[in-house]
Amino acid sequence: MDSAACTQKRGAFPSRHTAPSSLPGCVQLTAWHPQCARSQGCGEWGADGPAAPPDADKRIKVAKPVVEMDGDEMTRIIWTFIKEKLILPNVDVQLKYFDLGLPHRDQTGDQVTIDSALATQKYSVAVKCATITPDEARVEEFKLKKMWKSPNGTIRNILGGTVFREPIICKNIPRLVPGWTKPITIGRHAHGDQYKATDFVVNKSGTFKMVFTPKDGSAAKEWEVYNFPGGGIGMGMYNTDESISGFAHSCFQYAIQKKWPLYMSTKNTILKAYDGRFKDIFQEIFDKHYKTEFDKLKIWYEHRLIDDMVAQVLKSAGGFVWACKNYDGDVQSDILAQGFGSLGLMTSVLVCPDGKTIEAEAAHGTVTRHYREHQKGRPTSTNPIASIFAWTRGLEHRGKLDSNPDLMKFAQTLEKVCVETVESGTMTKDLAGCIHGLANVKLNEHFVNTTDFLDAIKNNLDKALGKK
């Protein structure tokens, strides 16, 4: 049964930025098998559902809920397997479920995305499946009411904070950039810029202007952007001092935690006011709050032009934090992931300014090409590791907040099992291709299909937990 079947229609909350005391429409999944909750129309595991598994009382108890955001296409299918076979048989956790699949986002006018972010504010921990950001082709494919904005962008603009992306390193996966002997973490600013921009198309000549109207009643300021001689495109975007400052603090604190130097990249030579503001705020905060601590640790902070930084990263050995603006972080994190071996081996965690609220997700997309094969009934070899790490990073943080060492250990064990399974020679096609070349790999000789790989993870996890 589709998980959308148990999702009630959401109503708008009074405020976009204040978590409500109750969350109408989110689904509480505490059952070992989620179809129990679905069949009961959003019920909880109890007398009306199927019997608990024999070892249900041995599951790790989690005191507070975790927000679950479901997604689209191939990752949605894998997400369900991870939850039903790896997580819920071992962890007794209440899941506040939100269906962020594109059909349900369209059905709710994207309110479900806003609700999921507000729930994350309330419960402090969320795990998210990859989702579709629609373009013109997707609008036609799904017969959407409109071209909805990126759900990740919507969530990040409500929560604020910084997305930290770091590679998952497996010893037997060769790096496209062999000089990267240490991890590189990208801190991506998770607010504004292109992801909250207003863009448009014009089909005739005319003048494009920007106007700022102060709330204090003083005179408005106007900028003429361009005189169009004919058709063209335009865009207006923004950021705030508050958000940039929160981004800076998160990055400096993360660098101190890692004991790594921090680099911040912009194009302030071209965007003198816009990118220059990022540069100035970072420098002011570093000098006032962090320089002494950095000096003690013998690490440093530097601003670099983005083009210079890209060149330096390729020549480096790694071992640093790279602070990127929103779009730069989106692009460069994928380059980083591929350079370390695979887009399927990249963690992604949104860390909010309060220091306790996080949202963990897979850093890759919905794997549409594999989903098309799946729809035809053909087996795929899709890498689930980043989606598994979304669950583990979220559960580990829940464990930290709740002082639950058993939950933290489970998350760490599952991560270790994933890496060791790959290092033992059982892997998906993308990883086998890194070793042997995609043209040379053969099924069941160099790689296994999606189901077999997930089964191997489950078997190895059961062994690690003493179940076998």
KEPARO-73739 format. One record per residue (C-alpha): z, x, y; residue number from 1; residue in one letter. Coordinates in nm, 4 decimals. Layout:
KEPARO-73739
Z;X;Y;NUM;A
...
***
This chain:
KEPARO-73739
0.0000;0.0000;0.0000;1;M
-0.0858;0.1315;0.3474;2;D
0.2231;0.2360;0.5401;3;S
0.0973;0.0334;0.8351;4;A
0.1928;-0.2747;0.6343;5;A
0.5615;-0.2173;0.6999;6;C
0.5322;-0.1347;1.0688;7;T
0.6267;-0.4124;1.3052;8;Q
0.4561;-0.4487;1.6391;9;K
0.6429;-0.2605;1.9104;10;R
0.7451;-0.3979;2.2447;11;G
0.7490;-0.1922;2.5618;12;A
1.0775;-0.0285;2.6552;13;F
1.2255;-0.0669;3.0041;14;P
1.1767;0.3044;3.0757;15;S
0.9268;0.5575;2.9444;16;R
1.1822;0.8357;2.9699;17;H
1.5109;0.6845;2.8544;18;T
1.5690;0.6283;2.4848;19;A
1.6846;0.2711;2.4203;20;P
2.0066;0.1909;2.2365;21;S
1.8022;0.0233;1.9641;22;S
1.4440;0.0827;1.8661;23;L
1.2675;-0.2428;1.7767;24;P
0.9843;-0.1909;1.5381;25;G
1.0673;0.1495;1.3934;26;C
1.1023;0.1449;1.0174;27;V
1.4096;0.2871;0.8484;28;Q
1.3109;0.4529;0.5211;29;L
1.6051;0.5629;0.3115;30;T
1.4617;0.4773;-0.0277;31;A
1.3771;0.7468;-0.2792;32;W
1.0335;0.5886;-0.3071;33;H
0.8998;0.4632;0.0283;34;P
0.7152;0.1683;-0.1276;35;Q
1.0571;0.0096;-0.1735;36;C
1.0955;-0.0109;0.2016;37;A
0.7364;-0.1208;0.2433;38;R
0.7646;-0.4018;-0.0095;39;S
1.0772;-0.5292;0.1621;40;Q
0.9101;-0.5333;0.5029;41;G
1.1081;-0.2518;0.6655;42;C
1.4159;-0.2797;0.4462;43;G
1.6487;-0.0029;0.3369;44;E
1.7074;0.1231;-0.0151;45;W
1.9541;-0.1056;-0.1896;46;G
1.9949;-0.3791;-0.4471;47;A
1.6599;-0.5406;-0.3681;48;D
1.4612;-0.2211;-0.4240;49;G
1.3837;-0.0230;-0.7380;50;P
1.6597;0.1627;-0.9140;51;A
1.7532;0.5013;-0.7728;52;A
1.6372;0.8084;-0.9652;53;P
1.8900;0.9445;-1.2166;54;P
1.9808;1.2369;-0.9901;55;D
1.9953;1.0316;-0.6686;56;A
2.3654;1.1069;-0.6230;57;D
2.2828;1.4786;-0.6292;58;K
2.0525;1.4556;-0.3306;59;R
2.1585;1.6313;-0.0109;60;I
2.3189;1.3774;0.2210;61;K
2.1967;1.3794;0.5815;62;V
2.4305;1.2186;0.8334;63;A
2.1827;1.1398;1.1109;64;K
1.8227;1.0120;1.1084;65;P
1.4960;1.1998;1.1424;66;V
1.1978;1.0450;1.3224;67;V
0.8820;1.0434;1.1086;68;E
0.5398;1.0118;1.2722;69;M
0.2611;0.9375;1.0236;70;D
-0.0973;1.0436;1.0907;71;G
-0.4593;1.0236;0.9848;72;D
-0.7150;1.1097;0.7176;73;E
-0.6556;1.3899;0.4651;74;M
-0.3301;1.5014;0.6202;75;T
-0.1942;1.1461;0.5923;76;R
-0.2579;1.1507;0.2168;77;I
-0.0942;1.4917;0.1770;78;I
0.1943;1.3852;0.4034;79;W
0.2801;1.0978;0.1698;80;T
0.2851;1.3299;-0.1332;81;F
0.5131;1.5760;0.0463;82;I
0.7550;1.3015;0.1442;83;K
0.7601;1.1227;-0.1913;84;E
0.7537;1.4246;-0.4249;85;K
0.9188;1.7106;-0.2359;86;L
1.1518;1.5657;0.0277;87;I
1.2993;1.2287;-0.0734;88;L
1.3836;1.3205;-0.4364;89;P
1.6027;1.5996;-0.2973;90;N
1.7203;1.4770;0.0432;91;V
1.8956;1.1480;0.1236;92;D
1.7748;1.1073;0.4812;93;V
1.7178;0.8000;0.6954;94;Q
1.3644;0.8154;0.8338;95;L
1.2760;0.6287;1.1520;96;K
0.9103;0.5679;1.0691;97;Y
0.6285;0.5291;1.3234;98;F
0.2667;0.4849;1.2132;99;D
0.0610;0.6991;1.4507;100;L
-0.2549;0.6481;1.2467;101;G
-0.5413;0.5707;1.4854;102;L
-0.5884;0.2063;1.3741;103;P
-0.2233;0.1284;1.4461;104;H
-0.2256;0.3126;1.7774;105;R
-0.5203;0.0942;1.8749;106;D
-0.3463;-0.2203;1.7492;107;Q
-0.0356;-0.1498;1.9606;108;T
-0.2208;-0.0288;2.2697;109;G
-0.0764;0.3188;2.1997;110;D
0.2758;0.1834;2.2559;111;Q
0.3732;0.3168;1.9121;112;V
0.3146;0.6718;2.0381;113;T
0.5440;0.6187;2.3361;114;I
0.8051;0.4558;2.1114;115;D
0.8000;0.7503;1.8718;116;S
0.8652;0.9934;2.1573;117;A
1.1543;0.7815;2.2867;118;L
1.2988;0.7702;1.9349;119;A
1.2772;1.1494;1.9246;120;T
1.4782;1.1637;2.2470;121;Q
1.7389;0.9409;2.0834;122;K
1.7673;1.1182;1.7456;123;Y
1.6757;1.4777;1.8503;124;S
1.4565;1.5613;1.5465;125;V
1.1029;1.4472;1.4622;126;A
0.8450;1.5492;1.2027;127;V
0.4817;1.4654;1.2727;128;K
0.1656;1.4443;1.0647;129;C
-0.1674;1.5502;1.2166;130;A
-0.3435;1.2732;1.4116;131;T
-0.6932;1.1971;1.5415;132;I
-0.7609;1.2325;1.9123;133;T
-1.0591;0.9984;1.9553;134;P
-1.3895;1.0934;2.1160;135;D
-1.6935;0.8690;2.1660;136;E
-1.7882;0.8907;1.7977;137;A
-1.4376;0.7926;1.6862;138;R
-1.4314;0.4986;1.9281;139;V
-1.7436;0.3676;1.7564;140;E
-1.6227;0.4539;1.4037;141;E
-1.2889;0.2732;1.4430;142;F
-1.4134;0.0057;1.6887;143;K
-1.1339;0.1041;1.9271;144;L
-1.0339;-0.0940;2.2353;145;K
-1.0559;0.2270;2.4400;146;K
-1.0631;0.6049;2.4024;147;M
-0.6905;0.6687;2.3616;148;W
-0.5431;0.9939;2.4885;149;K
-0.4134;1.2657;2.2576;150;S
-0.0914;1.1418;2.0908;151;P
0.0414;1.4975;2.1002;152;N
-0.0252;1.5085;2.4729;153;G
0.1514;1.1745;2.5266;154;T
0.4538;1.2839;2.3237;155;I
0.4750;1.6217;2.4956;156;R
0.4511;1.4689;2.8410;157;N
0.7487;1.2427;2.7630;158;I
0.9601;1.5081;2.5911;159;L
0.8598;1.8119;2.7980;160;G
0.9444;2.1478;2.6465;161;G
0.7426;2.4245;2.4883;162;T
0.5388;2.4379;2.1679;163;V
0.6103;2.7580;1.9747;164;F
0.3501;2.8476;1.7120;165;R
0.4054;3.1302;1.4668;166;E
0.2084;3.2421;1.1590;167;P
0.3328;3.1962;0.8027;168;I
0.2751;3.5366;0.6451;169;I
0.1814;3.5729;0.2765;170;C
0.1528;3.9326;0.1565;171;K
-0.1637;3.8758;-0.0459;172;N
-0.3591;3.6985;0.2300;173;I
-0.5564;3.9648;0.4208;174;P
-0.5590;3.9446;0.7981;175;R
-0.8870;3.9210;0.9872;176;L
-0.7114;4.1394;1.2440;177;V
-0.5640;4.4064;1.0139;178;P
-0.3729;4.5705;1.2979;179;G
-0.1434;4.2676;1.3267;180;W
0.1421;4.4024;1.1173;181;T
0.4086;4.1939;1.2962;182;K
0.4116;3.8212;1.3803;183;P
0.2969;3.6964;1.7196;184;I
0.4539;3.3779;1.8541;185;T
0.2668;3.1687;2.1097;186;I
0.4754;2.9573;2.3453;187;G
0.2474;2.6784;2.4666;188;R
0.3471;2.4846;2.7763;189;H
0.3588;2.1249;2.6593;190;A
0.3117;1.9344;2.9827;191;H
0.0300;1.8277;3.2106;192;G
-0.2904;2.0180;3.2948;193;D
-0.5979;1.8944;3.1017;194;Q
-0.3821;1.6885;2.8624;195;Y
-0.2707;1.4491;3.1349;196;K
-0.5774;1.4834;3.3559;197;A
-0.7925;1.2091;3.5029;198;T
-1.1576;1.2884;3.4405;199;D
-1.4678;1.0874;3.5196;200;F
-1.8467;1.0768;3.5274;201;V
-2.0508;0.9947;3.8393;202;V
-2.4124;0.8790;3.8263;203;N
-2.5111;0.9044;4.1921;204;K
-2.4671;1.1263;4.4961;205;S
-2.1357;1.1152;4.6791;206;G
-1.8207;1.3020;4.7820;207;T
-1.5298;1.3862;4.5521;208;F
-1.1983;1.4158;4.7417;209;K
-0.8338;1.4661;4.6473;210;M
-0.5574;1.3058;4.8535;211;V
-0.1815;1.3721;4.8478;212;F
0.0326;1.1036;5.0135;213;T
0.3962;1.2143;5.0751;214;P
0.6694;0.9630;4.9943;215;K
0.8514;1.0481;5.3187;216;D
0.5808;0.8811;5.5235;217;G
0.4434;1.2006;5.6731;218;S
0.0710;1.2514;5.7105;219;A
-0.1406;1.2594;5.3972;220;A
-0.3274;1.5760;5.3018;221;K
-0.6875;1.5628;5.1895;222;E
-0.9084;1.8157;5.0106;223;W
-1.2830;1.7842;4.9716;224;E
-1.3731;1.9063;4.6221;225;V
-1.7499;1.8634;4.6032;226;Y
-2.0490;1.6800;4.7485;227;N
-2.2496;1.5565;4.4508;228;F
-2.6290;1.5562;4.5105;229;P
-2.6631;1.3445;4.1950;230;G
-2.4836;1.2728;3.8697;231;G
-2.2008;1.4937;3.7511;232;G
-1.8416;1.5100;3.6335;233;I
-1.5029;1.5556;3.7982;234;G
-1.1385;1.6014;3.7067;235;M
-0.7970;1.6014;3.8689;236;G
-0.4894;1.7492;3.7001;237;M
-0.1350;1.8488;3.7859;238;Y
0.1875;2.0173;3.6855;239;N
0.5406;2.0233;3.8256;240;T
0.7864;2.2926;3.9317;241;D
1.0488;2.1339;3.7061;242;E
0.8264;2.1490;3.3981;243;S
0.7081;2.5047;3.4657;244;I
1.0707;2.6142;3.5140;245;S
1.1747;2.4553;3.1843;246;G
0.8818;2.6284;3.0157;247;F
0.9901;2.9627;3.1604;248;A
1.3533;2.9246;3.0511;249;H
1.2449;2.8265;2.6969;250;S
1.0184;3.1306;2.6681;251;C
1.2734;3.3784;2.8028;252;F
1.5435;3.2394;2.5721;253;Q
1.3098;3.2494;2.2724;254;Y
1.2135;3.6118;2.3459;255;A
1.5822;3.7062;2.3633;256;I
1.6455;3.5281;2.0318;257;Q
1.3554;3.7161;1.8708;258;K
1.4363;4.0417;2.0562;259;K
1.0668;4.0668;2.1403;260;W
0.8935;4.1312;2.4754;261;P
0.7386;3.8344;2.6556;262;L
0.3939;3.8170;2.8142;263;Y
0.2784;3.5307;3.0378;264;M
-0.0970;3.4832;3.0912;265;S
-0.2800;3.2923;3.3667;266;T
-0.6023;3.3125;3.5689;267;K
-0.4247;3.3379;3.9042;268;N
-0.7093;3.5432;4.0535;269;T
-0.9265;3.2293;4.0440;270;I
-0.6675;2.9483;4.0630;271;L
-0.4589;3.1174;4.3307;272;K
-0.2405;2.8146;4.4075;273;A
-0.2290;2.6457;4.0640;274;Y
-0.1901;2.9433;3.8306;275;D
-0.0209;3.1432;4.1041;276;G
0.2632;2.8907;4.0948;277;R
0.3181;2.9596;3.7233;278;F
0.3278;3.3341;3.7920;279;K
0.5720;3.3025;4.0837;280;D
0.8154;3.0676;3.9059;281;I
0.8265;3.2856;3.5932;282;F
0.8965;3.5972;3.8001;283;Q
1.1692;3.4286;4.0072;284;E
1.3481;3.2950;3.6984;285;I
1.3185;3.6265;3.5143;286;F
1.4599;3.8278;3.8043;287;D
1.7460;3.5834;3.8643;288;K
1.8512;3.4903;3.5093;289;H
1.7108;3.7185;3.2397;290;Y
1.6273;4.0699;3.3611;291;K
1.9725;4.2090;3.2786;292;T
1.9655;4.0711;2.9225;293;E
1.6096;4.1934;2.8666;294;F
1.7090;4.5418;2.9841;295;D
2.0040;4.5457;2.7425;296;K
1.7729;4.4595;2.4520;297;L
1.5116;4.7106;2.5722;298;K
1.2461;4.4406;2.5895;299;I
1.0373;4.3422;2.8890;300;W
0.8492;4.0625;3.0650;301;Y
0.5003;4.1032;3.2105;302;E
0.2417;3.8721;3.3648;303;H
-0.1164;3.9365;3.2499;304;R
-0.4538;3.7890;3.3362;305;L
-0.5675;3.5732;3.0422;306;I
-0.8860;3.7748;2.9781;307;D
-0.6930;4.1039;2.9813;308;D
-0.4251;3.9520;2.7589;309;M
-0.6741;3.8364;2.4948;310;V
-0.8149;4.1884;2.4706;311;A
-0.4677;4.3435;2.4513;312;Q
-0.3572;4.1004;2.1778;313;V
-0.6479;4.2010;1.9538;314;L
-0.5568;4.5689;1.9950;315;K
-0.1818;4.5205;1.9453;316;S
0.0377;4.5433;1.6340;317;A
0.2138;4.2146;1.7184;318;G
0.5841;4.1632;1.7607;319;G
0.5907;3.9733;2.0919;320;F
0.6030;3.6253;2.2460;321;V
0.2963;3.5101;2.4384;322;W
0.3575;3.2357;2.6969;323;A
0.0412;3.0303;2.7535;324;C
-0.0507;2.7376;2.9734;325;K
-0.1247;2.4149;2.7871;326;N
-0.4983;2.4551;2.7192;327;Y
-0.4802;2.8324;2.6669;328;D
-0.2057;2.7829;2.4089;329;G
-0.4082;2.5177;2.2274;330;D
-0.7087;2.7486;2.1906;331;V
-0.5393;3.0852;2.1432;332;Q
-0.2957;2.9594;1.8793;333;S
-0.5907;2.8660;1.6552;334;D
-0.7443;3.2105;1.7075;335;I
-0.4069;3.3629;1.6249;336;L
-0.3725;3.1544;1.3086;337;A
-0.7168;3.2532;1.1829;338;Q
-0.6528;3.6165;1.2695;339;G
-0.3406;3.6115;1.0547;340;F
-0.5304;3.4514;0.7668;341;G
-0.5704;3.0755;0.7991;342;S
-0.5229;2.7753;1.0273;343;L
-0.3320;2.6298;0.7330;344;G
-0.0662;2.8993;0.7745;345;L
0.0714;2.8209;1.1192;346;M
0.4003;2.6572;1.2170;347;T
0.4238;2.4428;1.5302;348;S
0.7508;2.3280;1.6851;349;V
0.7982;2.1555;2.0215;350;L
1.1307;2.2747;2.1662;351;V
1.2626;2.0558;2.4487;352;C
1.4512;2.1770;2.7586;353;P
1.7852;2.0379;2.6343;354;D
1.7823;2.2994;2.3586;355;G
1.8537;2.0462;2.0822;356;K
1.5512;1.8144;2.0666;357;T
1.2508;1.9286;1.8615;358;I
0.9328;1.7852;1.7121;359;E
0.7768;1.9795;1.4241;360;A
0.4148;1.9278;1.3233;361;E
0.1218;2.0925;1.1490;362;A
-0.0756;2.3093;1.3884;363;A
-0.4128;2.2018;1.2435;364;H
-0.6095;1.8773;1.2553;365;G
-0.6605;1.5920;1.0105;366;T
-0.9125;1.7834;0.7904;367;V
-1.1859;1.5225;0.8323;368;T
-1.4455;1.7053;0.6203;369;R
-1.2132;1.7025;0.3188;370;H
-1.1250;1.3379;0.3835;371;Y
-1.4940;1.2426;0.3639;372;R
-1.5074;1.4078;0.0206;373;E
-1.1876;1.2275;-0.0811;374;H
-1.3410;0.8941;0.0245;375;Q
-1.6291;0.9640;-0.2151;376;K
-1.3830;1.0161;-0.4992;377;G
-1.4330;1.3906;-0.5102;378;R
-1.1405;1.6340;-0.5449;379;P
-1.0614;1.8601;-0.2496;380;T
-0.8730;2.1845;-0.2083;381;S
-0.6785;2.1180;0.1113;382;T
-0.3991;2.3484;0.2243;383;N
-0.0741;2.1471;0.2702;384;P
0.1532;2.4369;0.3692;385;I
0.1598;2.3723;0.7456;386;A
0.2445;2.0046;0.6821;387;S
0.5235;2.1086;0.4431;388;I
0.6581;2.3449;0.7092;389;F
0.6605;2.0561;0.9592;390;A
0.9099;1.8827;0.7298;391;W
1.1127;2.1985;0.6617;392;T
1.1412;2.3033;1.0260;393;R
1.2519;1.9534;1.1211;394;G
1.5045;1.9283;0.8378;395;L
1.6383;2.2776;0.9045;396;E
1.6992;2.1851;1.2688;397;H
1.8669;1.8589;1.1615;398;R
2.0904;2.0751;0.9429;399;G
2.1761;2.3035;1.2350;400;K
2.2628;2.0123;1.4640;401;L
2.4721;1.8408;1.1944;402;D
2.6339;2.1619;1.0588;403;S
2.4785;2.0859;0.7185;404;N
2.4236;2.4223;0.5411;405;P
2.2948;2.2540;0.2234;406;D
2.0112;2.0898;0.4166;407;L
1.9270;2.4177;0.5902;408;M
1.9224;2.5996;0.2568;409;K
1.6930;2.3357;0.1039;410;F
1.4446;2.3734;0.3910;411;A
1.4497;2.7519;0.3612;412;Q
1.4091;2.7302;-0.0169;413;T
1.1041;2.5035;0.0101;414;L
0.9434;2.7422;0.2608;415;E
1.0130;3.0381;0.0316;416;K
0.8651;2.8479;-0.2639;417;V
0.5430;2.7817;-0.0693;418;C
0.4985;3.1503;0.0158;419;V
0.5890;3.2697;-0.3349;420;E
0.3483;3.0207;-0.4951;421;T
0.0614;3.1641;-0.2904;422;V
0.1740;3.5219;-0.3543;423;E
0.1812;3.4496;-0.7296;424;S
-0.1912;3.3663;-0.7165;425;G
-0.1872;2.9846;-0.6994;426;T
-0.3522;2.8746;-0.3764;427;M
-0.6059;2.6465;-0.2084;428;T
-0.9689;2.7340;-0.1395;429;K
-0.9214;2.8408;0.2242;430;D
-0.6673;3.1043;0.1221;431;L
-0.8696;3.2217;-0.1773;432;A
-1.1643;3.2609;0.0582;433;G
-0.9590;3.4963;0.2739;434;C
-0.9170;3.7229;-0.0286;435;I
-1.2508;3.6967;-0.2121;436;H
-1.4877;3.5424;0.0442;437;G
-1.5654;3.1686;0.0396;438;L
-1.9045;3.2244;-0.1273;439;A
-1.7407;3.3978;-0.4232;440;N
-1.4474;3.1737;-0.5128;441;V
-1.4423;2.9436;-0.8160;442;K
-1.2219;2.6430;-0.8922;443;L
-0.9366;2.7152;-1.1355;444;N
-1.0219;3.0850;-1.1318;445;E
-0.9467;3.1748;-0.7713;446;H
-0.8154;2.8442;-0.6346;447;F
-0.6891;2.5019;-0.7416;448;V
-0.7433;2.1561;-0.5979;449;N
-0.5029;1.9821;-0.3611;450;T
-0.3126;1.7862;-0.6252;451;T
-0.2700;2.0830;-0.8577;452;D
-0.1423;2.3013;-0.5737;453;F
0.1100;2.0383;-0.4647;454;L
0.2187;1.9943;-0.8272;455;D
0.2692;2.3712;-0.8510;456;A
0.4836;2.3617;-0.5363;457;I
0.6879;2.0758;-0.6834;458;K
0.7400;2.2531;-1.0161;459;N
0.8404;2.5770;-0.8459;460;N
1.0738;2.3892;-0.6114;461;L
1.2400;2.2136;-0.9047;462;D
1.2941;2.5526;-1.0704;463;K
1.4348;2.7016;-0.7503;464;A
1.6745;2.4070;-0.7184;465;L
1.7842;2.4405;-1.0816;466;G
1.6203;2.1177;-1.1977;467;K
1.4202;2.2946;-1.4712;468;K
***
